Amino acid sequence: MEAEFWRERWRSGCTGWHQETVNPWLKKHWPALDLPTSSPVFVPLCGKSQDMIWLRQAGHRVIGVELVETAVRSFFKGRDRLFKVVNTPNNLPRFSGGGIHIYCGDYLELSAAHLEAAPGCFDRGALIALPPEQRAVYADHMQRILPDGAQVLLLTLEYDQAKAPGPPFSVPVEEVQALYGTRCGLKQLDAEATGDLPPHFQEQGLKAVTQRAYRIIKNT
Ligand SMILES: C[S@@+](CC[C@H](N)C(=O)[O-])C[C@H]1O[C@@H](n2cnc3c(N)ncnc32)[C@H](O)[C@@H]1O
């Protein structure tokens, strides 16, 4: 999707992906990664996700990236926290407050240095927010900027893409394997099919969606 698409979504308040509560599969599956609690954790395409607060409360230094400044400001405003803004390489301003740091700009502008060798990453609503050609670029960049041995907890959705255009997009198991399988180890942690769908999926005639969780480990 183009940057303007996301800016317009934030401008018009069409942010149906946003959850006011912490993602249950983050709570359920994060412990499987067994990361040191004080280690940095990367949250790509973070929006104003409450999951960042949960990760912070778990002891992690949280490093997000979000294209749209309104979203970043809204995150800190919602927490009623002071934040400061500093410039960083590639002209990416970084908003920081309460142990949470969000780069405001394009994910593809991030380098390994921005991520402070984060050994963990939580991807909910990031890979699946992108159309197929952008997903390949996204996953390739992820494997370039994460350090060897880093782990990603990835959540995906699968559904009949012919019925609904996305985003969020359907990303089947085979695609996750193709995107990450060469340079990473992959384990599927969970899968759940549900017919209890949000209105935008129902309106498009979808009857079921399968959610999956993967643990991805970048080879050393
Ligand atoms: C579907 S939302 C998911 C947000 C968050 N992960 C969550 O679970 O609530 C995708 C977010 O990615 C942001 N985004 C889209 N393209 C981006 C890019 N190239 N770099 C950084 N952020 C981007 C959008 O503005 C939007 O907030």
The ligand as a Gaussian input file, in Angstrom:
#p B3LYP/6-31G(d) Opt

LIG

0 1
 C       -2.687000      -2.746000       9.913000
 S       -1.878000      -1.514000      10.836000
 C       -1.264000      -2.479000      12.206000
 C       -0.729000      -1.670000      13.344000
 C       -0.248000      -2.481000      14.547000
 N        0.737000      -3.470000      14.198000
 C       -1.395000      -3.089000      15.298000
 O       -1.404000      -4.311000      15.454000
 O       -2.274000      -2.352000      15.766000
 C       -0.433000      -1.186000       9.856000
 C        0.325000       0.045000      10.304000
 O        1.517000       0.150000       9.556000
 C        1.773000       1.497000       9.226000
 N        2.631000       1.450000       8.031000
 C        2.265000       1.141000       6.772000
 N        3.321000       1.144000       5.950000
 C        4.405000       1.458000       6.710000
 C        5.792000       1.610000       6.434000
 N        6.286000       1.430000       5.203000
 N        6.625000       1.921000       7.446000
 C        6.145000       2.080000       8.719000
 N        4.824000       1.960000       9.032000
 C        3.961000       1.649000       8.044000
 C        0.376000       2.092000       9.013000
 O        0.339000       3.487000       9.166000
 C       -0.423000       1.361000      10.092000
 O       -0.437000       2.082000      11.295000

